[in-house]
């Protein structure tokens, strides 16, 4: 029983100690994602429509749809 307890403590310490990440975030000015031609335009339109319906409770008008599509590439 005591050996099992010590084993669990060692595993816990190993898991907690191994989770630390040292990542530096870098802000790149004028960074834009490249266009992704692997996603069909209808998928992007559905995504923009669902976001507007979820957030505002309505479908986007033509200008909002075009703006949303240009934002996601």
Secondary structure, DSSP 8 states (H G I E B T S, - for coil): -HHHHHHHHHHHHHHHHTT---------TT------TTS-HHHHHHHHHHHHHHHHSS---HHHHHHHHHHH-
